[in-house]
């Protein structure tokens, strides 16, 4: 079975500072990797994904994540955060079996302070 | 095109009752899956349906059930509700193609059991 570890439950950061949210996974089979964001009282929004190809993936709002197979990591980074980035971020893996069952990490609450 | 639509958004039920939640996937998506989100257990996979057949099931008691219709719309049912069933229930859909490894979520149904 696969598992996902998000090493930080909360990350406070000042506006315009860089941030990294860490995600490590374990799996005996190939996986696809995702980051989802959840704003208060809302569902999950797909932020970015790694399916294949370039190990560095980017979102339209400035986030990026790099798939590191040797370290089994998929850390999320942003060089300069905004107040509006305050949300909960979930890392998730999907086994390459054709069955759609995501395994989620426990989430990291990003708190951007002015 | 429209995203994943879930109804109702909010509901309150009494212990012992049963509840049915509905989900309409993104047009053209044939895989529908359900997740439960609670503060204590985080995001957990309930089950996945594809072409009206349950293809994958998480570790939940038999009180939790679901079905999928020929138009890919899905419902999940929880019988004999317990206080611990209070949660955000999220529906997700994905396509039946190589890009189908991307899973999109709805806004969720907030269930409170009193």
Interface residues (C-beta under 8 A of the other chain):
Chain A: X32 X34 X36 X42 X43 X44 X45 X46 X49 X51 X90 X92 X94 X96 X99 X100 X101 X102 X103 X104 X105 X106 X107
Chain B: X4 X6 X31 X33 X35 X42 X43 X44 X45 X48 X50 X55 X56 X58 X88 X90 X92 X94 X99 X100 X101 X102 X103 X104 X105 X106 X107 X108
